[in-house]
């Protein structure tokens, strides 16, 4: 899923988007986002809400 988001972000422009994620997956996804951002030149402004 994360790879698809970054691929879409490279190919398309948008102002806002929503990605619904179950709470149990939150920590894993945050870790993968940090890993991906260190490798890729595109930056997505992620906001996590409780």
mmCIF file of the N, C-alpha and C atoms, coordinates in Angstrom:
data_MODEL
# 
_entry.id   MODEL 
# 
loop_
_atom_site.group_PDB 
_atom_site.id 
_atom_site.type_symbol 
_atom_site.label_atom_id 
_atom_site.label_alt_id 
_atom_site.label_comp_id 
_atom_site.label_asym_id 
_atom_site.label_entity_id 
_atom_site.label_seq_id 
_atom_site.pdbx_PDB_ins_code 
_atom_site.Cartn_x 
_atom_site.Cartn_y 
_atom_site.Cartn_z 
_atom_site.occupancy 
_atom_site.B_iso_or_equiv 
_atom_site.pdbx_formal_charge 
_atom_site.auth_seq_id 
_atom_site.auth_comp_id 
_atom_site.auth_asym_id 
_atom_site.auth_atom_id 
_atom_site.pdbx_PDB_model_num 
ATOM 1   N N  . UNK A 1 1  ? 0.819  -1.196 0.000   1.00 0.00 ? 1  UNK A N  1 
ATOM 2   C CA . UNK A 1 1  ? 0.000  0.000  0.000   1.00 0.00 ? 1  UNK A CA 1 
ATOM 3   C C  . UNK A 1 1  ? 0.860  1.255  0.000   1.00 0.00 ? 1  UNK A C  1 
ATOM 4   N N  . UNK A 1 2  ? 1.873  1.246  0.822   1.00 0.00 ? 2  UNK A N  1 
ATOM 5   C CA . UNK A 1 2  ? 2.729  2.424  0.931   1.00 0.00 ? 2  UNK A CA 1 
ATOM 6   C C  . UNK A 1 2  ? 3.448  2.709  -0.378  1.00 0.00 ? 2  UNK A C  1 
ATOM 7   N N  . UNK A 1 3  ? 3.922  1.676  -1.041  1.00 0.00 ? 3  UNK A N  1 
ATOM 8   C CA . UNK A 1 3  ? 4.574  1.863  -2.333  1.00 0.00 ? 3  UNK A CA 1 
ATOM 9   C C  . UNK A 1 3  ? 3.622  2.472  -3.351  1.00 0.00 ? 3  UNK A C  1 
ATOM 10  N N  . UNK A 1 4  ? 2.379  2.048  -3.321  1.00 0.00 ? 4  UNK A N  1 
ATOM 11  C CA . UNK A 1 4  ? 1.383  2.605  -4.240  1.00 0.00 ? 4  UNK A CA 1 
ATOM 12  C C  . UNK A 1 4  ? 1.129  4.081  -3.965  1.00 0.00 ? 4  UNK A C  1 
ATOM 13  N N  . UNK A 1 5  ? 1.117  4.464  -2.713  1.00 0.00 ? 5  UNK A N  1 
ATOM 14  C CA . UNK A 1 5  ? 0.908  5.874  -2.355  1.00 0.00 ? 5  UNK A CA 1 
ATOM 15  C C  . UNK A 1 5  ? 2.055  6.722  -2.885  1.00 0.00 ? 5  UNK A C  1 
ATOM 16  N N  . UNK A 1 6  ? 3.276  6.272  -2.689  1.00 0.00 ? 6  UNK A N  1 
ATOM 17  C CA . UNK A 1 6  ? 4.427  7.041  -3.163  1.00 0.00 ? 6  UNK A CA 1 
ATOM 18  C C  . UNK A 1 6  ? 4.486  7.058  -4.696  1.00 0.00 ? 6  UNK A C  1 
ATOM 19  N N  . UNK A 1 7  ? 4.137  5.956  -5.325  1.00 0.00 ? 7  UNK A N  1 
ATOM 20  C CA . UNK A 1 7  ? 4.117  5.927  -6.787  1.00 0.00 ? 7  UNK A CA 1 
ATOM 21  C C  . UNK A 1 7  ? 3.068  6.900  -7.322  1.00 0.00 ? 7  UNK A C  1 
ATOM 22  N N  . UNK A 1 8  ? 1.887  6.884  -6.733  1.00 0.00 ? 8  UNK A N  1 
ATOM 23  C CA . UNK A 1 8  ? 0.832  7.805  -7.145  1.00 0.00 ? 8  UNK A CA 1 
ATOM 24  C C  . UNK A 1 8  ? 1.277  9.248  -6.929  1.00 0.00 ? 8  UNK A C  1 
ATOM 25  N N  . UNK A 1 9  ? 1.961  9.514  -5.822  1.00 0.00 ? 9  UNK A N  1 
ATOM 26  C CA . UNK A 1 9  ? 2.421  10.868 -5.505  1.00 0.00 ? 9  UNK A CA 1 
ATOM 27  C C  . UNK A 1 9  ? 3.454  11.372 -6.504  1.00 0.00 ? 9  UNK A C  1 
ATOM 28  N N  . UNK A 1 10 ? 4.262  10.481 -7.037  1.00 0.00 ? 10 UNK A N  1 
ATOM 29  C CA . UNK A 1 10 ? 5.241  10.868 -8.045  1.00 0.00 ? 10 UNK A CA 1 
ATOM 30  C C  . UNK A 1 10 ? 4.578  11.220 -9.366  1.00 0.00 ? 10 UNK A C  1 
ATOM 31  N N  . UNK A 1 11 ? 3.507  10.512 -9.690  1.00 0.00 ? 11 UNK A N  1 
ATOM 32  C CA . UNK A 1 11 ? 2.870  10.646 -10.995 1.00 0.00 ? 11 UNK A CA 1 
ATOM 33  C C  . UNK A 1 11 ? 1.730  11.660 -11.033 1.00 0.00 ? 11 UNK A C  1 
ATOM 34  N N  . UNK A 1 12 ? 1.229  12.076 -9.872  1.00 0.00 ? 12 UNK A N  1 
ATOM 35  C CA . UNK A 1 12 ? 0.048  12.939 -9.803  1.00 0.00 ? 12 UNK A CA 1 
ATOM 36  C C  . UNK A 1 12 ? 0.239  14.041 -8.766  1.00 0.00 ? 12 UNK A C  1 
ATOM 37  N N  . UNK A 1 13 ? -0.442 15.140 -8.995  1.00 0.00 ? 13 UNK A N  1 
ATOM 38  C CA . UNK A 1 13 ? -0.441 16.228 -8.023  1.00 0.00 ? 13 UNK A CA 1 
ATOM 39  C C  . UNK A 1 13 ? -1.780 16.237 -7.291  1.00 0.00 ? 13 UNK A C  1 
ATOM 40  N N  . UNK A 1 14 ? -1.729 16.517 -6.008  1.00 0.00 ? 14 UNK A N  1 
ATOM 41  C CA . UNK A 1 14 ? -2.937 16.620 -5.210  1.00 0.00 ? 14 UNK A CA 1 
ATOM 42  C C  . UNK A 1 14 ? -2.643 17.498 -4.000  1.00 0.00 ? 14 UNK A C  1 
ATOM 43  N N  . UNK A 1 15 ? -3.700 18.046 -3.414  1.00 0.00 ? 15 UNK A N  1 
ATOM 44  C CA . UNK A 1 15 ? -3.533 18.903 -2.239  1.00 0.00 ? 15 UNK A CA 1 
ATOM 45  C C  . UNK A 1 15 ? -3.719 18.129 -0.940  1.00 0.00 ? 15 UNK A C  1 
ATOM 46  N N  . UNK A 1 16 ? -4.674 17.225 -0.930  1.00 0.00 ? 16 UNK A N  1 
ATOM 47  C CA . UNK A 1 16 ? -4.958 16.442 0.264   1.00 0.00 ? 16 UNK A CA 1 
ATOM 48  C C  . UNK A 1 16 ? -5.396 15.040 -0.131  1.00 0.00 ? 16 UNK A C  1 
ATOM 49  N N  . UNK A 1 17 ? -5.165 14.129 0.773   1.00 0.00 ? 17 UNK A N  1 
ATOM 50  C CA . UNK A 1 17 ? -5.624 12.759 0.585   1.00 0.00 ? 17 UNK A CA 1 
ATOM 51  C C  . UNK A 1 17 ? -5.835 12.141 1.959   1.00 0.00 ? 17 UNK A C  1 
ATOM 52  N N  . UNK A 1 18 ? -6.611 11.090 1.999   1.00 0.00 ? 18 UNK A N  1 
ATOM 53  C CA . UNK A 1 18 ? -6.872 10.387 3.254   1.00 0.00 ? 18 UNK A CA 1 
ATOM 54  C C  . UNK A 1 18 ? -6.501 8.923  3.064   1.00 0.00 ? 18 UNK A C  1 
ATOM 55  N N  . UNK A 1 19 ? -5.777 8.402  4.025   1.00 0.00 ? 19 UNK A N  1 
ATOM 56  C CA . UNK A 1 19 ? -5.404 6.991  4.026   1.00 0.00 ? 19 UNK A CA 1 
ATOM 57  C C  . UNK A 1 19 ? -5.865 6.413  5.357   1.00 0.00 ? 19 UNK A C  1 
ATOM 58  N N  . UNK A 1 20 ? -6.908 5.603  5.317   1.00 0.00 ? 20 UNK A N  1 
ATOM 59  C CA . UNK A 1 20 ? -7.432 4.994  6.526   1.00 0.00 ? 20 UNK A CA 1 
ATOM 60  C C  . UNK A 1 20 ? -6.624 3.748  6.848   1.00 0.00 ? 20 UNK A C  1 
ATOM 61  N N  . UNK A 1 21 ? -6.253 3.655  8.105   1.00 0.00 ? 21 UNK A N  1 
ATOM 62  C CA . UNK A 1 21 ? -5.395 2.582  8.550   1.00 0.00 ? 21 UNK A CA 1 
ATOM 63  C C  . UNK A 1 21 ? -5.864 2.133  9.927   1.00 0.00 ? 21 UNK A C  1 
ATOM 64  N N  . UNK A 1 22 ? -5.951 0.844  10.126  1.00 0.00 ? 22 UNK A N  1 
ATOM 65  C CA . UNK A 1 22 ? -6.317 0.327  11.441  1.00 0.00 ? 22 UNK A CA 1 
ATOM 66  C C  . UNK A 1 22 ? -5.248 0.648  12.472  1.00 0.00 ? 22 UNK A C  1 
ATOM 67  N N  . UNK A 1 23 ? -5.673 0.923  13.691  1.00 0.00 ? 23 UNK A N  1 
ATOM 68  C CA . UNK A 1 23 ? -4.749 1.336  14.743  1.00 0.00 ? 23 UNK A CA 1 
ATOM 69  C C  . UNK A 1 23 ? -3.650 0.304  14.992  1.00 0.00 ? 23 UNK A C  1 
ATOM 70  N N  . UNK A 1 24 ? -3.966 -0.956 14.852  1.00 0.00 ? 24 UNK A N  1 
ATOM 71  C CA . UNK A 1 24 ? -2.980 -2.012 15.104  1.00 0.00 ? 24 UNK A CA 1 
ATOM 72  C C  . UNK A 1 24 ? -1.810 -1.952 14.120  1.00 0.00 ? 24 UNK A C  1 
ATOM 73  N N  . UNK A 1 25 ? -1.997 -1.316 12.977  1.00 0.00 ? 25 UNK A N  1 
ATOM 74  C CA . UNK A 1 25 ? -0.953 -1.226 11.952  1.00 0.00 ? 25 UNK A CA 1 
ATOM 75  C C  . UNK A 1 25 ? -0.177 0.084  12.027  1.00 0.00 ? 25 UNK A C  1 
ATOM 76  N N  . UNK A 1 26 ? -0.540 0.957  12.911  1.00 0.00 ? 26 UNK A N  1 
ATOM 77  C CA . UNK A 1 26 ? 0.016  2.312  12.955  1.00 0.00 ? 26 UNK A CA 1 
ATOM 78  C C  . UNK A 1 26 ? 1.528  2.333  13.157  1.00 0.00 ? 26 UNK A C  1 
ATOM 79  N N  . UNK A 1 27 ? 2.026  1.657  14.185  1.00 0.00 ? 27 UNK A N  1 
ATOM 80  C CA . UNK A 1 27 ? 3.465  1.711  14.474  1.00 0.00 ? 27 UNK A CA 1 
ATOM 81  C C  . UNK A 1 27 ? 4.288  1.122  13.336  1.00 0.00 ? 27 UNK A C  1 
ATOM 82  N N  . UNK A 1 28 ? 3.823  0.033  12.773  1.00 0.00 ? 28 UNK A N  1 
ATOM 83  C CA . UNK A 1 28 ? 4.536  -0.582 11.646  1.00 0.00 ? 28 UNK A CA 1 
ATOM 84  C C  . UNK A 1 28 ? 4.573  0.358  10.454  1.00 0.00 ? 28 UNK A C  1 
ATOM 85  N N  . UNK A 1 29 ? 3.442  1.012  10.175  1.00 0.00 ? 29 UNK A N  1 
ATOM 86  C CA . UNK A 1 29 ? 3.374  1.926  9.032   1.00 0.00 ? 29 UNK A CA 1 
ATOM 87  C C  . UNK A 1 29 ? 4.266  3.147  9.267   1.00 0.00 ? 29 UNK A C  1 
ATOM 88  N N  . UNK A 1 30 ? 4.272  3.684  10.484  1.00 0.00 ? 30 UNK A N  1 
ATOM 89  C CA . UNK A 1 30 ? 5.152  4.823  10.788  1.00 0.00 ? 30 UNK A CA 1 
ATOM 90  C C  . UNK A 1 30 ? 6.612  4.444  10.547  1.00 0.00 ? 30 UNK A C  1 
ATOM 91  N N  . UNK A 1 31 ? 7.000  3.254  10.954  1.00 0.00 ? 31 UNK A N  1 
ATOM 92  C CA . UNK A 1 31 ? 8.376  2.779  10.747  1.00 0.00 ? 31 UNK A CA 1 
ATOM 93  C C  . UNK A 1 31 ? 8.691  2.665  9.257   1.00 0.00 ? 31 UNK A C  1 
ATOM 94  N N  . UNK A 1 32 ? 7.768  2.102  8.495   1.00 0.00 ? 32 UNK A N  1 
ATOM 95  C CA . UNK A 1 32 ? 7.989  1.944  7.056   1.00 0.00 ? 32 UNK A CA 1 
ATOM 96  C C  . UNK A 1 32 ? 8.051  3.287  6.344   1.00 0.00 ? 32 UNK A C  1 
ATOM 97  N N  . UNK A 1 33 ? 7.264  4.250  6.813   1.00 0.00 ? 33 UNK A N  1 
ATOM 98  C CA . UNK A 1 33 ? 7.303  5.595  6.226   1.00 0.00 ? 33 UNK A CA 1 
ATOM 99  C C  . UNK A 1 33 ? 8.677  6.216  6.448   1.00 0.00 ? 33 UNK A C  1 
ATOM 100 N N  . UNK A 1 34 ? 9.203  6.113  7.649   1.00 0.00 ? 34 UNK A N  1 
ATOM 101 C CA . UNK A 1 34 ? 10.535 6.665  7.937   1.00 0.00 ? 34 UNK A CA 1 
ATOM 102 C C  . UNK A 1 34 ? 11.602 5.991  7.083   1.00 0.00 ? 34 UNK A C  1 
ATOM 103 N N  . UNK A 1 35 ? 11.528 4.690  6.925   1.00 0.00 ? 35 UNK A N  1 
ATOM 104 C CA . UNK A 1 35 ? 12.484 3.964  6.089   1.00 0.00 ? 35 UNK A CA 1 
ATOM 105 C C  . UNK A 1 35 ? 12.376 4.401  4.625   1.00 0.00 ? 35 UNK A C  1 
ATOM 106 N N  . UNK A 1 36 ? 11.159 4.547  4.151   1.00 0.00 ? 36 UNK A N  1 
ATOM 107 C CA . UNK A 1 36 ? 10.941 4.910  2.747   1.00 0.00 ? 36 UNK A CA 1 
ATOM 108 C C  . UNK A 1 36 ? 11.425 6.328  2.480   1.00 0.00 ? 36 UNK A C  1 
ATOM 109 N N  . UNK A 1 37 ? 11.171 7.248  3.403   1.00 0.00 ? 37 UNK A N  1 
ATOM 110 C CA . UNK A 1 37 ? 11.573 8.637  3.192   1.00 0.00 ? 37 UNK A CA 1 
ATOM 111 C C  . UNK A 1 37 ? 13.087 8.795  3.169   1.00 0.00 ? 37 UNK A C  1 
ATOM 112 N N  . UNK A 1 38 ? 13.801 7.937  3.853   1.00 0.00 ? 38 UNK A N  1 
ATOM 113 C CA . UNK A 1 38 ? 15.259 8.032  3.834   1.00 0.00 ? 38 UNK A CA 1 
ATOM 114 C C  . UNK A 1 38 ? 15.832 7.560  2.496   1.00 0.00 ? 38 UNK A C  1 
ATOM 115 N N  . UNK A 1 39 ? 15.081 6.752  1.746   1.00 0.00 ? 39 UNK A N  1 
ATOM 116 C CA . UNK A 1 39 ? 15.545 6.210  0.470   1.00 0.00 ? 39 UNK A CA 1 
ATOM 117 C C  . UNK A 1 39 ? 15.062 7.000  -0.743  1.00 0.00 ? 39 UNK A C  1 
ATOM 118 N N  . UNK A 1 40 ? 13.927 7.687  -0.617  1.00 0.00 ? 40 UNK A N  1 
ATOM 119 C CA . UNK A 1 40 ? 13.282 8.306  -1.767  1.00 0.00 ? 40 UNK A CA 1 
ATOM 120 C C  . UNK A 1 40 ? 13.366 9.820  -1.686  1.00 0.00 ? 40 UNK A C  1 
ATOM 121 N N  . UNK A 1 41 ? 13.290 10.463 -2.841  1.00 0.00 ? 41 UNK A N  1 
ATOM 122 C CA . UNK A 1 41 ? 13.381 11.915 -2.879  1.00 0.00 ? 41 UNK A CA 1 
ATOM 123 C C  . UNK A 1 41 ? 12.032 12.603 -2.698  1.00 0.00 ? 41 UNK A C  1 
ATOM 124 N N  . UNK A 1 42 ? 10.952 11.883 -2.846  1.00 0.00 ? 42 UNK A N  1 
ATOM 125 C CA . UNK A 1 42 ? 9.632  12.490 -2.664  1.00 0.00 ? 42 UNK A CA 1 
ATOM 126 C C  . UNK A 1 42 ? 9.238  12.437 -1.191  1.00 0.00 ? 42 UNK A C  1 
ATOM 127 N N  . UNK A 1 43 ? 8.683  13.526 -0.707  1.00 0.00 ? 43 UNK A N  1 
ATOM 128 C CA . UNK A 1 43 ? 8.263  13.620 0.684   1.00 0.00 ? 43 UNK A CA 1 
ATOM 129 C C  . UNK A 1 43 ? 6.756  13.816 0.743   1.00 0.00 ? 43 UNK A C  1 
ATOM 130 N N  . UNK A 1 44 ? 6.108  13.019 1.551   1.00 0.00 ? 44 UNK A N  1 
ATOM 131 C CA . UNK A 1 44 ? 4.678  13.132 1.778   1.00 0.00 ? 44 UNK A CA 1 
ATOM 132 C C  . UNK A 1 44 ? 4.499  13.634 3.204   1.00 0.00 ? 44 UNK A C  1 
ATOM 133 N N  . UNK A 1 45 ? 3.670  14.636 3.388   1.00 0.00 ? 45 UNK A N  1 
ATOM 134 C CA . UNK A 1 45 ? 3.425  15.192 4.711   1.00 0.00 ? 45 UNK A CA 1 
ATOM 135 C C  . UNK A 1 45 ? 2.365  14.344 5.417   1.00 0.00 ? 45 UNK A C  1 
ATOM 136 N N  . UNK A 1 46 ? 2.805  13.412 6.252   1.00 0.00 ? 46 UNK A N  1 
ATOM 137 C CA . UNK A 1 46 ? 1.912  12.510 6.935   1.00 0.00 ? 46 UNK A CA 1 
ATOM 138 C C  . UNK A 1 46 ? 1.447  13.121 8.252   1.00 0.00 ? 46 UNK A C  1 
ATOM 139 N N  . UNK A 1 47 ? 0.148  12.970 8.552   1.00 0.00 ? 47 UNK A N  1 
ATOM 140 C CA . UNK A 1 47 ? -0.422 13.382 9.844   1.00 0.00 ? 47 UNK A CA 1 
ATOM 141 C C  . UNK A 1 47 ? -1.182 12.202 10.397  1.00 0.00 ? 47 UNK A C  1 
ATOM 142 N N  . UNK A 1 48 ? -0.885 11.862 11.634  1.00 0.00 ? 48 UNK A N  1 
ATOM 143 C CA . UNK A 1 48 ? -1.578 10.753 12.306  1.00 0.00 ? 48 UNK A CA 1 
ATOM 144 C C  . UNK A 1 48 ? -2.469 11.320 13.397  1.00 0.00 ? 48 UNK A C  1 
ATOM 145 N N  . UNK A 1 49 ? -3.712 10.877 13.420  1.00 0.00 ? 49 UNK A N  1 
ATOM 146 C CA . UNK A 1 49 ? -4.677 11.366 14.395  1.00 0.00 ? 49 UNK A CA 1 
ATOM 147 C C  . UNK A 1 49 ? -5.111 10.205 15.283  1.00 0.00 ? 49 UNK A C  1 
ATOM 148 N N  . UNK A 1 50 ? -5.316 10.506 16.527  1.00 0.00 ? 50 UNK A N  1 
ATOM 149 C CA . UNK A 1 50 ? -5.783 9.486  17.485  1.00 0.00 ? 50 UNK A CA 1 
ATOM 150 C C  . UNK A 1 50 ? -7.290 9.404  17.472  1.00 0.00 ? 50 UNK A C  1 
# 
